[in-house]
Amino acid sequence: MPISSSNSVPANTTERTPLQGVVNKTDWYDDELGWIRSSNQLIEGLEHFYDKTGVQPYVMMIAYNEDYWNGNTFNSQAAINYLNSVYDNKFTDEGHFIFAYFSCLNDSESEMDGEFRYLSGYAVDTIMDNEACNIFEGYYFENYYNTSLSTEQLISQTFIDTADSIMSHPTSFWDFAII
């Protein structure tokens, strides 16, 4: 898989067409942790992603819960089951992309040692395919290690960077050959 200039984020190799008319717009996030201090800053990145892709992100910051954690072990299946339930109860379309952060027992905003998971509606799979999810994760971790970013900046910038990458002209062998 080609790597972008940052060496941590895969390059986009897929042509994607934005979704149109799929989303019934909703609110943008749920913050049980109280870590989002500037909702405008967060929403700016989420709206950018929506404008570029036609997919509406929904961010969830989920407080520690023993349903998802057994000591230091994360119960991924319980988390996915919960996100499926949220999707079914909150959205009336297949055009949302849930990004959920599950806080662990000794978590803090400055460390964020919990786990994240995402879940998307069926229509979103044409945009957030495996490659796009890998790009999203690459930008998430790149931004995570930028300690100058607040939580909302980290998430917002991840969505901005991902949208700009996955909706851009795909990188091919010939792009590298020209260089």
LOVONU-622900 format. One line per 4 residues: for each residue x negated, y negated, z of N, C-alpha, C. Coordinates in pm, 1 decimal. Layout:
REM residues N
X Y Z X Y Z X Y Z | ...
This chain:
REM residues 179
-84.6 117.4 0.0 0.0 0.0 0.0 -89.5 -124.2 0.0 | -66.4 -219.8 -92.5 -146.9 -340.6 -95.7 -128.0 -421.9 32.2 | -232.2 -488.6 73.4 -227.8 -569.6 194.4 -242.5 -715.8 154.6 | -167.5 -803.5 222.3 -175.8 -945.8 193.5 -306.2 -1001.6 249.3
-326.9 -1129.5 228.5 -451.4 -1192.5 270.8 -472.5 -1189.3 421.5 | -367.4 -1171.4 498.8 -382.4 -1167.1 643.8 -435.3 -1031.7 691.3 | -438.9 -932.2 600.8 -485.4 -796.7 630.2 -400.4 -723.4 732.8 | -289.0 -777.4 775.8 -203.3 -706.2 868.7 -59.8 -695.8 817.2
-28.6 -768.8 713.6 106.2 -769.8 659.4 101.4 -711.5 518.2 | 176.9 -604.3 492.7 178.4 -547.7 357.7 228.7 -650.0 255.7 | 178.2 -641.7 135.4 224.2 -728.8 27.3 359.2 -679.4 -23.6 | 437.9 -770.5 -74.9 566.0 -735.5 -134.9 542.8 -681.1 -275.2
595.0 -562.6 -304.0 582.7 -503.2 -437.3 718.8 -476.6 -501.4 | 826.1 -526.2 -438.6 961.9 -496.5 -483.6 1035.9 -623.6 -521.5 | 1103.3 -620.4 -635.8 1189.9 -730.7 -678.3 1323.8 -714.7 -607.1 | 1367.3 -816.3 -537.0 1493.8 -810.8 -464.4 1584.6 -925.0 -509.6
1713.6 -896.8 -515.0 1814.2 -996.3 -548.8 1894.8 -1027.2 -423.7 | 1910.5 -1156.0 -389.9 1985.1 -1190.0 -268.2 2127.7 -1134.9 -271.4 | 2174.9 -1095.4 -154.3 2314.5 -1053.2 -141.4 2403.8 -1175.4 -159.3 | 2520.0 -1154.6 -217.4 2615.1 -1264.0 -232.7 2753.1 -1216.4 -194.0
2820.3 -1296.3 -110.8 2957.5 -1268.3 -73.1 2975.9 -1147.2 16.1 | 2872.1 -1105.0 85.0 2880.7 -985.2 168.8 2905.0 -1019.6 315.2 | 2852.4 -1133.1 360.7 2851.2 -1166.7 503.3 2972.2 -1250.3 544.1 | 3034.2 -1210.0 653.5 3128.9 -1293.8 725.3 3047.6 -1357.2 837.2
3008.5 -1484.4 817.7 2914.2 -1548.3 909.9 2966.2 -1547.8 1053.8 | 2870.1 -1525.7 1143.7 2898.1 -1521.2 1286.9 2795.9 -1609.0 1357.9 | 2792.2 -1597.5 1489.7 2687.2 -1664.7 1564.0 2555.1 -1595.2 1534.1 | 2444.5 -1649.3 1586.7 2312.7 -1606.5 1544.8 2237.7 -1521.3 1645.5
2273.9 -1534.4 1773.7 2194.5 -1461.7 1873.1 2267.9 -1447.1 2005.2 | 2215.5 -1355.1 2087.7 2261.5 -1332.1 2224.8 2135.7 -1316.7 2310.0 | 2117.7 -1404.3 2407.0 1996.5 -1405.9 2487.7 2028.1 -1378.4 2634.2 | 2029.1 -1250.6 2672.8 2052.5 -1212.9 2812.2 1933.9 -1250.6 2901.9
1816.5 -1271.2 2842.7 1695.1 -1296.8 2919.1 1674.8 -1444.4 2951.8 | 1741.8 -1533.7 2878.0 1722.2 -1676.5 2897.5 1587.5 -1724.9 2845.9 | 1530.1 -1653.9 2750.7 1398.2 -1689.2 2697.5 1406.6 -1783.6 2578.1 | 1523.2 -1798.5 2519.4 1539.8 -1889.9 2405.9 1573.5 -2027.3 2462.7
1478.6 -2118.8 2454.5 1497.2 -2252.4 2510.3 1542.2 -2353.3 2405.7 | 1506.9 -2328.6 2281.4 1546.9 -2417.8 2172.1 1623.6 -2336.7 2068.9 | 1755.3 -2333.7 2085.5 1836.1 -2255.9 1992.0 1822.3 -2309.9 1850.2 | 1807.5 -2443.1 1836.4 1792.8 -2500.4 1701.9 1669.6 -2446.9 1631.4
1560.6 -2432.9 1705.3 1437.1 -2382.3 1646.2 1454.4 -2236.6 1601.2 | 1519.6 -2156.8 1684.1 1545.1 -2017.4 1647.4 1637.1 -2009.6 1525.8 | 1747.2 -2080.8 1531.8 1847.9 -2074.5 1425.2 1792.6 -2125.2 1292.5 | 1701.1 -2220.5 1296.9 1639.3 -2271.2 1173.5 1574.9 -2157.0 1094.0
1501.6 -2071.0 1162.0 1437.6 -1957.4 1095.0 1538.2 -1854.0 1048.7 | 1641.0 -1829.7 1129.9 1743.2 -1732.7 1092.8 1823.7 -1780.3 972.4 | 1855.5 -1910.7 968.6 1926.9 -1966.7 853.6 1841.1 -1961.5 726.7 | 1711.4 -1985.9 741.3 1620.0 -1977.4 626.8 1624.9 -1834.9 567.9
1619.2 -1736.2 655.4 1626.2 -1597.0 612.4 1758.9 -1570.7 540.5 | 1868.4 -1617.2 598.2 2001.0 -1599.5 537.9 2008.1 -1667.2 401.0 | 1959.1 -1791.5 392.1 1964.3 -1865.7 265.3 1885.3 -1795.3 154.7 | 1772.2 -1735.5 189.7 1686.7 -1669.1 90.6 1737.5 -1530.1 52.9
1793.7 -1456.5 150.1 1825.7 -1314.7 128.3 1974.4 -1283.8 115.5 | 2059.3 -1369.8 171.3 2202.2 -1339.6 178.4 2236.5 -1248.7 295.0 | 2137.0 -1213.1 376.1 2154.1 -1127.7 494.4 2155.5 -1217.5 617.1 | 2255.8 -1199.6 704.0 2257.5 -1279.2 826.3 2191.8 -1203.1 940.7
2082.2 -1258.5 993.7 2019.3 -1196.5 1110.5 2099.9 -1225.3 1236.1 | 2090.0 -1133.7 1329.8 2148.3 -1152.2 1462.1 2043.7 -1104.3 1561.9 | 1996.2 -1193.5 1646.9 1890.5 -1163.1 1742.1 1952.2 -1132.8 1877.7 | 1905.4 -1025.6 1939.8 1950.6 -988.7 2073.8 1828.7 -975.8 2165.2
1832.2 -1047.7 2276.1 1730.1 -1037.0 2379.6 1799.7 -966.8 2496.3 | 1769.9 -839.5 2515.8 1846.5 -753.3 2605.7 1771.0 -732.7 2737.1 | 1839.6 -760.7 2846.9 1780.1 -745.7 2979.7 1751.6 -598.6 3009.9 | 1656.7 -576.8 3101.0 1620.7 -440.6 3141.9 1744.9 -363.7 3184.8
1751.4 -239.1 3139.8 1863.3 -152.8 3173.9 1811.3 -9.0 3175.1 | 1840.5 64.1 3279.3 1794.1 203.0 3290.6 1852.7 294.2 3184.1 | 1958.4 248.2 3115.5 2012.4 327.2 3004.5 1911.4 339.2 2890.9 | 1821.6 241.3 2881.2 1724.0 239.2 2772.4 1582.9 273.7 2818.0
1560.3 277.8 2946.8 1426.4 302.8 3000.7 1432.2 409.3 3109.3 | 1340.2 503.6 3103.2 1319.6 601.1 3210.0 1176.8 577.2 3258.3 | 1164.5 492.0 3359.7 1031.9 447.8 3401.2 972.0 363.8 3290.2 | 858.9 407.5 3237.1 793.8 335.8 3127.3 826.6 394.9 2990.9
916.3 494.2 2987.2 950.6 561.3 2862.6 1079.0 502.0 2805.4 | 1069.9 454.5 2681.9 1183.4 393.1 2613.8 1269.0 500.2 2549.3 | 1399.9 492.8 2570.5 1494.2 586.6 2510.9 1545.8 525.5 2380.5 | 1474.6 552.9 2273.9 1504.4 493.7 2144.4 1645.3 529.9 2095.3
1686.2 654.7 2117.5 1818.0 696.7 2070.5 1929.7 621.6 2142.0 | 1915.4 600.1 2273.1 2015.8 523.0 2347.8 2022.0 379.9 2295.4 | 1906.8 323.4 2262.5 1902.8 186.8 2209.2 1973.7 179.6 2074.0 | 1946.9 274.6 1986.0 2011.2 276.2 1854.3 2162.0 296.9 1868.2
2202.4 385.2 1958.5 2345.8 405.9 1982.9 2411.3 276.0 2028.9 | 2343.9 203.3 2117.0 2395.9 75.5 2165.1 2408.1 -24.2 2049.5 | 2305.0 -34.1 1966.2 2308.7 -128.0 1854.2 2418.0 -91.2 1754.0 | 2441.0 37.5 1731.0 2552.1 79.7 1645.4 2684.7 33.9 1702.4
2700.7 46.1 1834.0 2823.0 1.9 1900.2 2840.5 -149.7 1887.9 | 2731.6 -224.2 1908.8 2737.0 -370.1 1893.3 2778.0 -405.1 1751.6 | 2715.4 -340.9 1653.5 2746.5 -371.6 1513.7 2895.0 -346.1 1484.9 | 2942.0 -230.5 1525.5 3081.5 -194.2 1498.4 3180.8 -289.0 1565.4
3147.0 -338.8 1684.2 3238.7 -423.6 1760.0 3225.6 -571.9 1728.0 | 3111.8 -613.5 1673.5 3087.4 -756.3 1653.5 3106.3 -800.8 1508.5 | 3072.5 -716.7 1413.5 3070.9 -759.4 1273.8 3177.5 -687.0 1191.9 | 3231.9 -758.0 1094.7 3336.2 -701.9 1008.1 3284.6 -683.2 866.2
3152.1 -682.3 850.7 3091.9 -668.2 718.9 2971.4 -575.6 729.1 | 2905.3 -555.0 618.3 2784.6 -471.4 615.2 2662.4 -553.9 575.9 | 2665.7 -685.9 607.8 2559.1 -775.7 565.8 2477.1 -836.6 677.2 | 2484.8 -779.9 796.6 2406.5 -831.2 909.6 2284.1 -743.3 936.1
2182.3 -806.8 993.7 2058.5 -739.4 1033.7 2034.3 -774.7 1179.8 | 2050.6 -676.2 1268.5 2029.2 -699.4 1411.6 1881.5 -676.0 1443.5 | 1821.2 -775.2 1505.9 1687.1 -760.7 1562.6 1705.5 -767.1 1713.2 | 1675.4 -657.4 1782.8 1699.7 -648.6 1927.0 1569.6 -623.9 2002.0
1548.3 -703.0 2105.4 1434.7 -684.1 2194.6 1488.1 -630.2 2326.8 | 1440.5 -512.3 2366.4 1481.8 -446.5 2489.8 1373.8 -469.5 2595.0 | 1406.4 -551.1 2693.5 1310.5 -585.0 2798.6 1285.0 -464.2 2888.6 | 1157.8 -445.5 2926.3 1122.9 -336.6 3017.8 1125.1 -388.1 3162.4
1103.1 -299.4 3257.4 1117.1 -331.3 3399.6 1026.9 -446.2 3443.0 | 900.8 -443.3 3408.9 806.4 -546.3 3453.3 774.3 -645.1 3342.2 | 872.4 -677.5 3262.2 853.1 -762.5 3145.6 844.2 -909.6 3185.2 | 779.0 -985.8 3099.8 776.9 -1131.0 3116.4 774.5 -1194.0 2978.8
817.8 -1316.6 2973.7 822.6 -1387.8 2846.8 683.1 -1403.0 2786.5 | 581.8 -1416.7 2869.5 446.5 -1437.5 2818.3 382.3 -1307.9 2768.3 | 431.7 -1193.4 2812.4 373.2 -1065.1 2770.7 461.7 -987.7 2673.9 | 590.8 -990.3 2694.6 687.3 -917.6 2611.4 642.2 -773.7 2587.4
640.0 -695.2 2693.8 596.1 -556.0 2686.7 708.3 -457.7 2655.7 | 828.2 -509.0 2629.3 940.7 -422.0 2598.1 929.5 -365.0 2457.3 | 1040.7 -320.1 2405.2 1046.0 -258.7 2272.5 1145.2 -335.5 2185.9 | 1120.0 -338.8 2055.2 1219.4 -395.9 1965.7 1268.0 -289.8 1869.4
1390.7 -306.2 1828.2 1452.2 -219.6 1728.7 1537.4 -308.2 1639.2 | 1566.3 -259.5 1520.6 1657.5 -332.1 1434.3 1756.2 -234.7 1372.7 | 1867.2 -289.8 1330.7 1974.4 -212.1 1270.1 2039.4 -300.7 1165.7 | 2070.3 -244.7 1050.5 2131.4 -325.7 945.9 2254.2 -258.3 888.8
2341.3 -344.3 835.0 2457.3 -293.6 763.4 2414.4 -228.1 633.6 | 2502.8 -148.3 575.9 2469.2 -72.6 455.8 2426.1 -161.6 339.1 | 2490.3 -274.9 321.5 2457.0 -363.4 209.6 2317.3 -422.7 224.8 | 2267.9 -430.0 345.3 2138.4 -491.7 374.3 2022.5 -404.7 325.9
2046.6 -276.3 308.5 1939.4 -184.3 268.7 1873.4 -222.1 135.8 | 1943.5 -296.2 50.1 1882.8 -339.4 -75.7 1782.5 -452.4 -53.4 | 1792.3 -519.4 58.5 1699.0 -627.2 93.8 1597.6 -576.3 196.1 | 1646.2 -523.1 306.8 1559.1 -477.0 414.6 1532.3 -327.2 399.7
1468.1 -292.2 288.1 1426.4 -154.7 264.6 1303.4 -124.8 350.7 | 1245.2 -6.6 335.9 1128.5 29.2 418.3 1013.8 -69.1 402.7 | 987.0 -110.0 279.0 878.3 -205.3 256.6 905.7 -337.3 328.1 | 1026.6 -389.3 315.9 1061.7 -516.1 379.9 1054.9 -504.3 532.2
1097.2 -391.4 586.3 1087.9 -371.5 731.8 941.9 -365.8 776.5 | 855.8 -305.3 696.4 712.9 -304.6 728.8 654.2 -445.6 723.7 | 697.6 -524.2 626.5 653.9 -663.3 616.8 702.5 -740.8 738.5 | 829.8 -720.6 776.6 885.7 -785.8 895.3 801.9 -752.3 1018.8
772.6 -623.3 1037.6 693.9 -582.0 1154.0 553.5 -642.1 1150.2 | 494.6 -648.0 1032.2 361.6 -708.2 1019.6 361.9 -853.8 1063.3 | 461.2 -928.8 1016.2 470.4 -1069.5 1057.4 505.3 -1082.7 1205.6 | 590.1 -993.0 1255.7 624.5 -999.1 1398.0 497.6 -985.9 1482.8
416.9 -885.8 1453.7 296.1 -864.7 1534.7 192.3 -974.6 1511.0 | 184.0 -1023.5 1388.5 92.5 -1134.9 1361.4 133.1 -1256.3 1444.9 | 262.2 -1285.9 1448.2 311.4 -1400.4 1524.9 307.6 -1374.0 1675.3 | 328.3 -1249.4 1714.8 323.3 -1212.5 1857.0 186.9 -1246.6 1916.1
81.7 -1220.9 1839.4 -53.4 -1245.6 1890.0 -95.8 -1392.0 1879.2 | -10.0 -1476.5 1824.1 -34.3 -1620.4 1823.1 24.9 -1676.0 1952.6 | -57.0 -1687.1 2053.8 -8.6 -1724.1 2188.0 41.5 -1867.9 2197.3 | 23.4 -1945.7 2092.4 74.9 -2082.7 2096.3 224.5 -2088.4 2065.0
282.3 -1976.8 2019.9 424.0 -1974.8 1983.0 512.0 -1938.8 2101.9 | 622.1 -2010.2 2116.4 724.3 -1973.3 2214.5 801.7 -1853.9 2160.3 | 887.7 -1796.3 2241.9 966.8 -1680.8 2198.0 1050.4 -1714.4 2075.9 | 1119.4 -1828.9 2080.0 1204.3 -1864.2 1965.5 1120.1 -1895.3 1841.8
1000.5 -1953.4 1859.6 912.6 -1978.7 1745.8 861.8 -1846.6 1687.0 | 825.2 -1753.0 1772.2 779.6 -1621.2 1728.1 884.2 -1555.4 1639.2 | 1006.7 -1551.6 1686.5 1113.9 -1484.3 1612.4 1149.5 -1562.8 1486.7 | 1164.5 -1693.3 1499.8 1199.4 -1778.5 1386.3 1095.3 -1768.4 1275.8
968.0 -1779.5 1312.3 860.7 -1774.9 1212.8 852.9 -1637.8 1146.8 | 880.4 -1533.0 1222.6 881.1 -1398.4 1165.3 987.2 -1386.6 1056.6 | 1105.8 -1439.8 1082.3 1211.6 -1434.3 980.8 1178.8 -1522.7 860.7 | 1120.6 -1639.9 883.3 1082.1 -1728.3 772.6 976.4 -1660.6 685.9
870.7 -1611.8 748.9 761.9 -1547.6 674.6 811.7 -1426.1 597.1 | 896.8 -1347.0 660.8 950.0 -1226.9 595.3 1033.6 -1263.7 473.9 | 1123.9 -1359.0 489.9 1209.2 -1399.8 376.9 1124.8 -1451.3 261.7 | 1027.3 -1536.9 291.5 943.1 -1592.7 185.8 864.9 -1482.3 114.6
820.9 -1382.4 189.1 743.8 -1273.3 129.5 831.1 -1178.7 47.2 | 937.9 -1128.9 106.7 1015.7 -1024.4 39.8 1098.5 -1076.5 -77.8 | 1122.8 -1207.9 -81.4 1201.2 -1263.4 -191.5 1112.1 -1331.3 -295.0 | 981.4 -1316.9 -280.4 887.8 -1376.5 -375.7 858.7 -1278.2 -488.9
786.8 -1327.7 -587.4 743.7 -1242.6 -698.8 662.8 -1126.2 -642.1 | 698.2 -1002.0 -676.6 624.2 -886.9 -623.5 477.2 -887.9 -664.9 | 392.9 -843.7 -573.8 250.6 -827.1 -601.9 232.1 -693.7 -673.1 | 153.2 -694.3 -777.8 127.1 -570.7 -851.2 -23.5 -551.1 -866.9
-60.7 -438.5 -923.1 -200.8 -409.6 -952.3 -260.8 -521.3 -1037.2 | -182.3 -572.6 -1132.9 -234.7 -672.8 -1226.0 -266.2 -803.4 -1154.7 | -190.2 -834.3 -1047.5 -222.0 -953.5 -969.0 -361.2 -942.9 -909.0 | -395.0 -825.5 -859.9 -526.9 -804.8 -801.6 -634.1 -799.4 -910.2
-601.5 -742.0 -1025.5 -697.2 -730.2 -1134.8 -735.2 -868.7 -1189.5 | -638.4 -960.1 -1192.8 -664.3 -1095.9 -1242.4 -762.0 -1168.0 -1148.5 | -745.0 -1148.4 -1020.7 -832.4 -1212.1 -922.7 -972.2 -1158.3 -936.3
